[in-house]
Amino acid sequence: MLSLNLPVFDAKVVNREGKPVIFDVIRRRYVALTPEEWVRQHFVHFLLNHKGYPQALMANEVQVQLNGTKKRCDTVLYRRDLTARMIVEYKAPDIEITQAVFNQITRYNMVLKVDYLVVSNGLQHYCCRMDYEKNSYTFLPDIPDYQSL
């Protein structure tokens, strides 16, 4: 798999029925190893091991109801009271981070109303903090440590 702009971790990759699968520590099971999943697993391990995010407050593939349709947020970080705090959207490394990608995560945020939106293709990472009083957002220079959220 492609080298990413994220720390390397000990990925548990095996073949099942002739197809590669990777262990997802959040879902606690093996999932199909797609380029987007490769990014997700690297980013989740980055958040857990380098940014201090608690695994117990993170969920992958979170379903939200949006305009009568079911959508899935790639990763959601929750507060201790289990309200959503951050949405992370992943794209495969060959997918450019565009306004359309931000539009997608913004639609999810219409339901969850989180403090932080993060988008990554494994090579580029963007994080913005929402300001609902000013109806605006600010891009941050880095992904914040959990303690500084």
C-alpha positions as CSV (number, residue, x, y, z in Angstrom):
1,M,0.0,0.0,0.0
2,L,1.0,3.6,-0.5
3,S,3.1,5.5,1.9
4,L,1.2,8.3,3.6
5,N,1.9,11.6,5.4
6,L,1.1,9.9,8.7
7,P,3.1,7.9,11.2
8,V,3.6,4.2,10.4
9,F,1.8,1.8,12.7
10,D,1.7,-2.0,13.0
11,A,-1.1,-2.7,10.6
12,K,-2.7,-6.1,10.9
13,V,-3.4,-7.1,7.3
14,V,-4.4,-10.6,6.2
15,N,-6.1,-12.2,3.3
16,R,-9.6,-13.5,3.6
17,E,-11.1,-15.2,0.6
18,G,-8.3,-14.0,-1.5
19,K,-8.8,-10.3,-0.6
20,P,-6.8,-8.2,1.8
21,V,-8.5,-7.1,5.0
22,I,-7.2,-4.8,7.8
23,F,-8.0,-4.9,11.5
24,D,-10.0,-1.8,12.6
25,V,-9.2,-1.2,16.3
26,I,-12.3,0.9,16.7
27,R,-14.8,-1.5,15.2
28,R,-12.8,-4.5,16.6
29,R,-13.0,-6.5,13.4
30,Y,-11.3,-6.9,10.0
31,V,-12.6,-4.8,7.2
32,A,-11.9,-4.7,3.5
33,L,-8.6,-3.0,2.8
34,T,-9.4,-0.2,0.3
35,P,-7.2,2.9,-0.3
36,E,-9.7,4.9,1.8
37,E,-9.6,2.3,4.6
38,W,-5.7,2.5,4.5
39,V,-6.0,6.2,5.2
40,R,-8.7,5.7,7.9
41,Q,-6.6,3.2,9.8
42,H,-3.4,5.3,9.7
43,F,-5.4,8.4,10.8
44,V,-7.1,6.7,13.6
45,H,-3.8,5.3,14.9
46,F,-2.3,8.8,14.6
47,L,-5.2,10.3,16.7
48,L,-4.9,7.5,19.3
49,N,-1.1,7.1,19.6
50,H,0.2,10.6,18.8
51,K,-2.7,13.0,19.7
52,G,-4.0,11.2,22.8
53,Y,-7.6,10.7,21.6
54,P,-9.4,8.1,23.7
55,Q,-10.4,5.0,21.7
56,A,-13.6,4.6,23.7
57,L,-14.9,7.9,22.5
58,M,-14.3,7.2,18.8
59,A,-16.6,5.4,16.3
60,N,-16.2,4.5,12.6
61,E,-18.9,4.4,10.0
62,V,-21.4,6.4,12.1
63,Q,-24.9,6.5,10.4
64,V,-26.7,9.9,10.3
65,Q,-30.1,10.7,8.8
66,L,-29.9,13.5,6.3
67,N,-32.9,14.8,4.4
68,G,-34.5,11.4,4.6
69,T,-31.5,9.5,3.5
70,K,-29.0,7.5,5.5
71,K,-25.4,8.7,5.3
72,R,-22.2,7.5,7.0
73,C,-19.6,9.6,8.7
74,D,-16.2,8.0,8.4
75,T,-15.1,8.7,12.0
76,V,-16.8,10.6,14.8
77,L,-15.1,11.6,18.1
78,Y,-17.6,12.0,21.0
79,R,-17.5,13.9,24.3
80,R,-17.8,12.0,27.5
81,D,-21.6,12.8,27.5
82,L,-21.6,11.1,24.0
83,T,-22.5,14.2,22.0
84,A,-20.5,14.4,18.8
85,R,-17.4,16.6,19.0
86,M,-15.5,16.0,15.7
87,I,-16.2,14.5,12.3
88,V,-13.3,13.1,10.2
89,E,-13.8,12.4,6.5
90,Y,-11.3,10.3,4.6
91,K,-10.6,10.0,0.9
92,A,-8.2,7.7,-0.9
93,P,-4.7,9.2,-1.5
94,D,-5.4,9.8,-5.2
95,I,-8.5,11.9,-4.4
96,E,-7.9,15.6,-4.2
97,I,-9.3,17.5,-1.2
98,T,-11.7,19.9,-2.9
99,Q,-14.7,22.1,-1.9
100,A,-16.9,19.1,-2.8
101,V,-15.3,17.1,0.0
102,F,-15.9,19.9,2.5
103,N,-19.5,20.2,1.3
104,Q,-19.9,16.5,2.1
105,I,-18.6,16.8,5.7
106,T,-20.6,20.1,6.1
107,R,-23.8,18.3,5.3
108,Y,-23.0,15.7,7.9
109,N,-22.4,18.5,10.4
110,M,-25.9,19.9,9.8
111,V,-27.0,16.9,11.8
112,L,-24.2,16.5,14.3
113,K,-23.2,20.1,14.9
114,V,-19.6,19.4,16.0
115,D,-16.8,21.7,17.1
116,Y,-14.2,20.3,14.6
117,L,-14.3,19.1,11.0
118,V,-11.3,17.1,9.7
119,V,-10.6,15.9,6.1
120,S,-7.7,13.8,5.1
121,N,-6.6,11.8,2.0
122,G,-3.5,10.5,4.0
123,L,-1.3,13.0,2.2
124,Q,-3.0,16.3,3.1
125,H,-5.0,16.9,6.3
126,Y,-7.3,19.9,7.0
127,C,-8.9,20.7,10.3
128,C,-11.3,23.6,11.0
129,R,-12.9,24.7,14.2
130,M,-16.5,25.8,13.9
131,D,-17.8,29.0,15.4
132,Y,-21.6,28.8,15.5
133,E,-22.0,32.3,17.1
134,K,-20.3,34.0,14.2
135,N,-21.5,31.4,11.7
136,S,-18.0,30.8,10.5
137,Y,-15.0,28.4,10.8
138,T,-11.2,28.8,11.2
139,F,-8.7,26.4,9.6
140,L,-6.1,25.3,12.2
141,P,-2.4,24.8,11.4
142,D,-2.5,21.2,12.7
143,I,-4.8,18.5,14.1
144,P,-5.2,19.4,17.8
145,D,-4.1,17.1,20.6
146,Y,-7.1,15.7,22.5
147,Q,-6.2,17.7,25.6
148,S,-6.4,21.0,23.7
149,L,-9.9,20.5,22.2
